[in-house]
Amino acid sequence: MDLKFIIRHQLLLIALVAIVFTTDFVRLTLFVYGIEPPFIDGMFYILYYILFSIAIGILIVDYFRGGSFFYATLIVLLILITTAPLIAGTLIRPEHSGLIVMGLNQAFASAAFAAMGLLYAKFGLRFREVLVLWLVMLIATIPAVIQMISDGFGAETRLAAAGMHITLGDQILMMTLLLIIASRTLGRRLLVFSIGFVLLSAVGSRTSLYAYAFALPVILLASKEKQQLLSFRFVSITALTISLPFIMNYITGESASGTRMFGFFSEGTTDSSWQGRIDQMRAGLEDIAANPITGSFGSDVDRYGSIGFYIHNYLELWRQFGILPFALFTGLVIYTVLVIILRHRLIPKDVRFAVILLLVPFLIQIIFSRSYGYPHIFFILGMMALLTTARLSIDQRPRADVGARDTQRGVARQ
């Protein structure tokens, strides 16, 4: 492959990660704390749409160079979720034409994340590249961490109170996982994981934090020292991480069970947020039952009078646009899981670790909390589009980042 081609696309990948995660995180954090540099919003969106339009073009062009059936299905799904709001908002339910732009933005974000995952599977990110971007996010989170330490570990900070916690939490989650992947040693990975645990607690997204906790077993089981980890170290490290907020709050005299981030463990199903989500799930399932084939575009607005009262998982895709997009999406996710389980020995260890570490938390999210419109799962689908392509080449030299450069063997021949 031409060296200039690789350099261009690596720079594009770094720029995309910097814009979508680090820059957006800093922009939103500054906004919460009352700092609004001039022109930052305009420049952000200009770069966002230009860079991702280029990446989506690469995603499509790359398919015609020899994509797999998985790849083709992903392209079809992206086309469907792009055209669905246009058709539904103009022909089927024109009274909800005002929701078309939101639907197109959701489709664009999904395609953009798929393109970013494709580029990541091809070229990867080195430790120092991810570290710099992650450290910028860490610095931006310091005021929230200080506030949390003052108010109690897991207490609501200004970031959560401003309603930014979901977006910010997923950005921290993704960047921390990418840094863990790029780290070479178990010690470094555990250090990054522990810092990420504190940052997510300060940001205030419970779903991001709970899903992130499931990355720890993946990190430990991927270590070469499996026998030790499965006994003493696995239990001790897991117990220490889970106990951290309670230990910190015991020292400061606070109650972790009464905080926003950890109160769910004491309140359980009586938690007000949980109750609200159950009610919204019931309403959504009723809408799906009423229109299982074509969906009910805007039915959440019909019921509640405004957006935001959606099913808190990807069943919302079925509710809005019908069975076909949901079936394709579900099929791609199930196939991804089956490839990892049944063909894991055909995938190099570093690549397998990257896919599993990203898949586990974001799969948990889309099952229990994140609706369609939160596009991070498409990053993994973009990676799998390349992993299931016979022409994929994987750099298997001893390094921590994922990349596709030298050989022409193919990892998971379909």
N, C-alpha and C positions, 0 to 999 in steps of 0.2 A: 504494500500500500504506500502511496506517495507520502513522504514526510510532511510536506506542506498541508496535505489533507488532514493528517492526524493532528498537527499543531492547531489548525483552525478549529477543528471539532473539540479538541481538549479545551481550548480557550472558550469556546461557546458553552461547553458544559460548566466550566468554572464560573462563567458570567451568569448562567442561569441559576446555579445554586446560590451565588452571591446575591442576586436580585430577589429571588423568590423566598429565600429563608433569612439570610442575614440582613439585607437592606430593608426588607419589609418588616422584620422583627424590630429593628432599631427605629424605623419610621413610626410604627405604632406605639412603641414604648415611649418615644419622645413626645408623641401626641398626648398620651395619658398623663405625662408629667408636665404638660403645658408648654412644651417646646415645639414650635412649628417653624423650621427653617424655610425660607421662601423658596418656592418652585420645587420643593422636594416631591410633592405628590405628582405634579405634572411630569417631572423627569422620570419618576418611578414607573408610571403607567406607560409612558412612551417606550422606555427600554423593555418593560415587561412584554408588551404586545409585539414589538419588533423582533426581539430575540426569540420569543416562543413561536412566532410565525415562521421564522427560519427553521427552528427545530422541528416543527410539525411538518414542514416541507421535506426535511431530511427523513422523517419517519415514513412518509408516503413513498418518496423516491427509493429509499432503501428496500421497501417491500418489493418493488418491481425488479430489484436486482436479485431476487430469489428468496422470497419469504416463505415461511411454513404455513400450514393450515391454521395454526394458532395465531400467527401473525395476521393472516387474512381475516380471521374472525374478529380480531381486535380492531382492524381497520373498519370492518362492517359495523361493529358496535359504535365506534366513534362517529361514523356517518349517521347512524340511526339517532343517536342522542343529540346530534347537531340539527338534524332535520325535524325531529319530533316536536320540539317547541314551536317551530315555524308552522308546521301543519296543524298542530293542536290549537295554537293561538289564533290562527287565521281562518281555518275551515271548520274545525270541530267545535271549539269553544271560543268564539271570537270575543266574548265578554271578558276573557282573561288575556287579551292581547298585550296588556301591560306587563305580563310575566314573561314575554318572549325574550326580552333582553337578558333577564336573569338566567333563563334556560340556556341561552347561547353562551353566556359567560361560564356557566357550569360545564358545558360541553367543551369549550375552549380550554378551560383549566384541566379537564380530564385528558384531552389530547396532548396538552403541553406536558403534563406529568408523565404520560406514556413515552413521549419523545425524550424527556430527560432521563427516564429509566433506560431507554434504548442506548443513549449516548454513554450513560454510566456503565452499562454492561460491556460496551465496546472499549472504552478508554480508561474508566476508573478515575479515582481521585487519590492522590498521595497524601500521606499523613500531614505534612506541613501545610498543604493547601487547605485541607479541611480544618486543621487546627487554628489557622489564622481567622477563618470565618467564624468558627465556633467561639473563639476567645472574644471576638467583637460582641457576639450575642451575650456571652457571660458578663462582660463589662456593663452592657446595657441593663442587665438584670440585677446588678448590685443593689440599687435602691430598694427593690422589692424584697431581696434577701434580707437586707438590714431591717426593713419594716417587719418581716416575718419573724426574725429573731427577737425583735422587741415585743411583738404581740403574741408570740407563741408559734411553734413549728406547725405549719399547716393552716395558720390563720389566714383570713381573706386579706389580700393586699390590694393596692389601688389598681393593679392590672386586672385582677378578677372583678373588682367592683365596677370597672369601666366596661365590662362585657367583652374584653379582648382575649380572655383566657383560652378560649378554644383554639383560635388561630395561632396565638403565641405558643400555646402548649404543644401543638402539632409541629410547629417549626423547630422548637427546641428538641422535641422527640426525634424528628428526622435527622437533624444535624448531629445530635449526640450519637445516634446509631451509626451514621456514616463515619464519625470519628472513631467509634469502637471498631468498625470494620477495618479502617485504615491502620489501627494500632497493631503492633506486631506481637506484643507479649501479653500474657494473662494479667500481670500486675498492672500494666498501663490500662488495659481494658476495664479492670475493676475500679481503678482510680477514676477514670472518665465516667463510668457508670454511677459511682457514688456522688460525684459532683452534679451529674445530670439529675439525680434523684432530688437533690436540694433545689436545683433551678426549677424543676417542674413543680415542686411543692410551692415555691414562691410565685410562679406564674399563675397557678390556681386552676388548672384544668385537671379535674379528678380522673376523667377517662384517660387522658394522656399519661398520667402518673400510674394508674392501675395497669394499663396496657404495657407500659414501660417495664414494670416489675417482672413481666413474663420474659423479658429479654435476658434476665440474669441466668436462669437455667440454661438457655441457649449458649451463653458465653462460657459457662462452666463446663457444659457437656462437650463443647468444641475443643476444650483443652486436651493436650496430650496426656495429662496426669489424671485420667478418668477414674482410676481406682481410688485414689486418695480423695478426689473431689466428691465422688459419690458417697463417701463415708463422712469423715470429719469435716473437711473444708466446705463441702457443699452445704451441709446443714448449718455450720457456724456462720458462713458468709450470708446465707439466705436469712437466717434468724436475726443477724446483726442489722441487715438492711431493713427488714420489716420492723424491727424494734427501734430504729433510729429516731423517729419522731417522738415516740413515747419516752425514750431516754432523755432526749433534749428537753422535752416539756416537763419531765420530772425534775430536772436540774433547775429549770426556771420557775417551777411551781405552777405550771399551766396544766390543763387537761387536754391531751391530744384527741381523745374521743369526742370532745366538744367542739373541735375546730371544723372548719368547712371541708378541708381536704380529707380528714379521717373520721368525721362524724358518722359517715355511712356505716362504719363497722359497729357502731353502737345503736344507730337508729334503724338500720336494715331497710326493710320494705316500707317503713313508715316515713322515710325520707321524702320531703315534699317534692323534690325534683324527680325522684323515682316514681312517685304516684302520678305526677303530671305526664311522664313519659308513657306509663301504662295506659292512661286515658287516651293519649294521642295515638298509641298503637291500636287500641280498639277501634277508634274512629277511622284510622287508615285501613284496617282490615275490612271494615264495612264498605268503604269506598272501592277496595279491590274486588270484593265479592260482587258489588253492583256492576262493575265494568272490568272484568278480568282480562279481556282481550285488548281493548284499546286504551284502558286506563281512564282516569278522571283528572285531566289537567286542571289544576287550580282548585281541586276539591277541598284542600286545606283552607283556602281563602273563603270558600263558600261556607264552611263550618264555623270558622273563627273570626272572619272579617279581616284578617291580615296574615302576612307570611310569618313563619317561625314556629308554627304548630304542626310539625311534620312527624312522620314515623322516624324514630331515632335508630334506624339501620337502613340497609340498602333496599328494603322492601318499598321504600319511597320511590325508587326508580320504577317499579311495577305500578304503583299507584298513579304516578304522573303520566307515564308513557306506554303502559301496557306490558303484556307478557313477553314480547319478543326481545326488547332490549334487556330486560331482567334475566331472561333465560340465557342469552348470550353471555352476559356478565357473569352469572352464576356458573355457567359451564367453564368459562376461562379460569375462574378462581378454583373450582374443584379440580380442573385439569392441572393447574399449577401445584396444588397440594399433592396430587397423585404422582406427578413427575418427581417431586422432591422425595416422596416416600418410596416409590417403586424403582426409580432410576437414579437414585442418589449416588451410586457408585460410579456412574458414568460422568458425573459432574465433579470437576476439581474441588478440593476441600475449601479453598478460599472463596470460590464462587458460591458453593453450596452454603457456606457459613453466611455470606452476605445476603443471599436470598431468604434463608430461614430467619435470620435476625430481623430483617425488615418485614417479612411476611407475618410473623407471629403477632407482634403488637398491632399492626394495622388490620389484620384479619379479625382480631378480638374487637377492635374499634367498630368495624362495619357490621359486626353481628350484634353488639350490645349498645352502641351509642351513636356512631357517626352515620349520618344520612347521605344519600346521593347529593353531591355538591361538594363534599370533602374528598378531594381527588387523590390523596396519597397512595391509595391502593393501586391506582393506575401506574404509578412508578414501578411497582413490582411486575405488573403485567407487561410494561414496556421492556423490562429486563428479560422476562420469559419469552417475549417475541423473538429475541435474539438467541436465547438459550435453546429454543426449539427449532432453530434454523440450522440445517446441516452444514452451511458454509461458515458457521461461527468458528472463529479461531480464538483460543484462550492462551494468554501468557501464563505458563505454569512455572516460571522461574520463581524462586523463593522471595516473594514480596507480599505485602499485606493488602494492596489495593487490587480491585478487580479490573481486568483489562482484556482486550481482544486484539492481538497484534501479529503474532508470528506464524504459528502452525495453521494448517488447514484441515484439522481433524474433525471438528464438530463435537460438541459435548453431548447433546441429547438428540441423537438422530431419530427423526420421526418418520 
